[in-house]
């Protein structure tokens, strides 16, 4: 039994709850600032926002260790922030600056930070799944007790990479935690229009992989489910699939007119906003006061402002480096 008093335990639990709230607010405010910077022309190319899905990244990352591998999709801003990559580095990457986490060469869809074991950011639907299997195979061969957490959307389930990766992970007994962020739409195609079996977790049965579902709008439920799943993968060395049912409030991307769903549907889901619902829950428990919200919002605002300033002050990659990491003359005849 811990020697901590009940008061100390309550304080720790409150601190963790406020931390989760702050993480979700960081992601929301970062994305809102990205919209602003995109509208001003500072961010170009594609921009896929995580607004509405904050509970997934905030909850999941608390249940993974620093030694675990993370593989994400093109909607990876939330995971990158929750993993601990500096907001300035991410904003600079979206600006295309050499001070970005991928030296400005990846942009919004290709965040990468090996020091955090954050291995992308993949623009191709399902493209991260085989990478995750390879990382897990390497860990197994090196006898590392690490989990490879692979995030992917419901649209990726229609890709061959999903089935090939599930099969190999099960066949070779690899420590992959498959995290399906099911937001009900593959770009503009509703889940029921591209999957005959809409309970995605059931697809794991075909490969002998254990699976569960969790409410992706509940940060505490996500944290608990990912922790259980990660512990299973770490201890058994076998794969696990967790279907996280969530919803994005924004369109697929900034270039998407969002004509494939009704405003009424979006507003109905907004009643389950993971931030406002969690905030109300904490207030009900007496863990959150107005002063706490003001303080957290101020801290987050300062961090986002610093991120923008860092991106604005960042340098462009020199033209002389244009072919770096693209072509090589090493070993070629003169």
N, C-alpha and C positions, 0 to 999 in steps of 0.2 A: 504494500500500500504506500502511495506517495506521501511524503511528509508535508506536502503543500496544504495549506489551510483551504477551506471552501472558498474564502474570499479571494485567495490567490488564483485558484482554479477558475473562478468566475471571471476574474480580470483577464486571464490568458484567453479564455473562450471569447470574451468581448473583443479583445485585441485582434484575434483571428477573424472574427466576423467583420470588424471594421476594415481589416486588410482586404478581405474578399470584396467588400463594397467598393473600396478604393480601386482595386484592380479592374473591376467592371467599369467604373467611372473613367479610369484612365483610357481604357479601350474606346469607350463611347466618345469621349472628348477628342481623342486622337483622330478618330474617324470623321467627326464633325469638322475638325480643322482641315483634314485632308480634302473634304468636299469644298471648303472655302478656297484652299490653295489650288485645287484643280480648276475651279471656276475662274480664278484669276490668271490661269495659264502657267502657274509655277510647276504644276505636276501635269505631265502629259502621258499619252498612251492609255492603257486600260487601268481602271480603278474599281476593284471589287470590295465592297464595304461589309463589315462584320456587325453592323448595328442590329441588335436583336439577339445575337448569338453570344453575347459577352460571357454568359454563365458557363459556357462550354470551356473556353480557354482558361478563364479564371479558376474554375473548379478543377479541371484536369491537371493543370500544371502543379497544383499543390500536392498531388499524389504521385508525382514522378521525381526521381532524384537527379542530381546534377550529372551523374554518369549515364543516365538514360539518353537514348537518341530520340530526336524529334524529326518527323517528316511531315510536311504540311502541303496544303493546296495553294492555289493562287489567291485564296481569301485568307491569308495567313497573318495579317497585321496583329490580330488579337493574340494568336499563339506566340508570336515573336515578342510582343510587349510583356506578356505574362511569363515568358521564359527568362526575361531579364535583359534582353537586348535594349540598349539605350534608345529612347525615343528619338533623340537627335540623329543617331546613326540611321534609323529607319526613315525618318523624314528626309534626310539628305539623300538616301537611296532613291526615294520617290522623285526627288528633284533631279536625279541623274548626276549628282555630284560625286567626285572621287572620294569624298569623306564618308560616303554611305557604306552600309554593311557589306555590300557586294561591289564596292568601288564605283557605284553608279552604273554598272553594266547590266544589272538585273531589273531594276525598277520595282514597281509595286508587287509584281507576281513572283519575284525571285529573291526574297530575303534569304540570307545565308550567314551563319556565324559558327564556325567550327569550334571556337572557344566555348560556346554554349551547347555544343553538340546539336545545333539547329541546322539540319541539312536540307533546307528548302521547304517551301517555295517552288511549286512546279506548275507551269502554265497548262501543260497537257493533262486533260482529265484522266485520272487514274495513273498518271506518270510516276507518282511517288511510291506506289505500291511495290513494284519490283525493287526499287532502291531500298525500301524498308526491309524486304526479305534478304537482300544482300548484306545490309548492315547487321541484321540478326545472325545471319550465317557466319559472318566474320567474328562476331562476339562469341558464338558457340565454339568456333575453332580455336579462339584465343582463351577460352575458359573464363570469359568475363561474365559476371552475373548482372548483366544490364538488360533493360527492356527497351525495345524499339517501339515507340508509340507512333502510329501512322494515322494521320487525319485524312479523311476523304469524304466527299459528298455522296448523296444518293445517286447522282448521275454517273458516278464512277462504277457503280454496281453493274451497269450495262456494258462495261468494257471488259475485254478479254483479260486484261492485266489483273482485274479483281479476282477472277476465278483461278487464273494461273498462280497468283500469289498466295491465295488461300490454300490451294492444293499443295504447293511446295512447302509452305509454312507448316502445314499439318503433317505432310509426308516426312519431312526432315526434322520435325519436332523443334521448331525455331521459336524463340521468345519474342514474338511480335504481338503487340496489342493493337488490333485493328479498331479504330475509332471512327465510326461512320456518323458524320454530322448530317443527319437527315433533315433538311430544311424544306422538304416537300416539293422542291422544284429543281430540275436539271436545266439550268438556264431558264427557259420559258416553258418547259414541258413539265406538267404536273406528274407526280409520282405514279399515279394510277394509269397514266397514258404511256409510260415507258417500262413499267414493271408489272408482270402478271401476278407476282407475289409481292404485295406491298409491305409485309412484315419482313424487313430486310434481315433482321437477326436470324430468321429461320433458314436463310441461305447457308449459314455456317454448318447446319446439320449435314448437308451433302458432303462436307469434308471432315466430318467428325470433330468439328471445332465447337467448344462451349461458347454460348453467347447469352447476352441479356439485353434489355432495353432500359433506358432511363429518361426521365423528363429533363430535357436540355434547357428548360427555362428556369430550373431550380438549381442554383449554384451549389447548395449543400448536397443535393442529391447527386449531382455530377461528381463532386469531390469524393463522396463516399463510394460511388459505383466504380470510378476509375481507380481508387485506392484498392478496392477488393480485387478488381481485375488485374491490376499491375502486380499485386502480391502473388496472385495465382500464376501469372506468367513467369515472374521471377523465381518462384519456388519450384515450379514444375518444368519450366523450360518449354512449355507448350504454348501455342497461340490462343488468343481469346478475341472474340468480336463483341464490341459494345456498340449498340445502336443508340445514338443520342438524338432524341427527337426535339428539334428546335425550329426556329423560323427567322428569316431575315426580313426586317421591316423595309429595307430599301430594295430597289430593283437589283437584278443580277449584277449589273455594272452601271457606271455612270453613263454609258452609251445605250442603255436599255430603256425604252419608253414604258415598260412595265404594264403592258396591255393584256396580259394573260391571266390576271387575277383581279378580283373586285376590290374596291376601296373598303367595302364592308368587311371582307375577309381580313384585310390588313388591320383594320381598326379593332376587330374582335381579338386578334392575336396580341395587339398592343396592350390589351387589358392584362396580359400575362408578362408584360415587360419585366425581364429578370432583375433589373435595377430597382424599379419602383416597387415591385412586389417584395423584394428582399429588404428594401429600406422600410417598408410598412411593417414587415415581420419583426425587424429589429426594434422598431419603435414600440411595438406591442409588447415586446419582452423587456422594455426599459433599457435596452442596450444602446440606443441611439437618440441623441437630442439635436435640436436645431444647430447648436454650436458645433457639434461634430460634423454635420453636413457642410456648414459654412467653411470650416477648417479644411476638410478633405477637398472640397471644390476649389478652394484657393490654392492648395498644394498642387493639385492636378493642373489647374490653369497655368501656374508658374512653370511647371514641367513642360507643358505643351508649348508655351511661349518660348522657352529656352530651346526646344527642339526646332522650332521654326527659325529662330535666330541662328542656330547652328547650321541649318540647311542653307539659309540665305548667305551665310559667310563662307560656306564651303567652296572649294575650288573645283573647276572643271578638269577632267583628264586631258592632258596635253595631246594634241593631234599626233605627235610622234609615237604615242603609245597605242595608236589605233589598232595595230595588228598584234599587239601583245596578247599572248594566250590564244591566238587564233591561228596563226601560221608560224612555222619555225623553219629556219635554214640549217639548223644543227644536223650535221651528218650528211648534208647534201653536197654534191660536187659543185665546185666553183663554176 
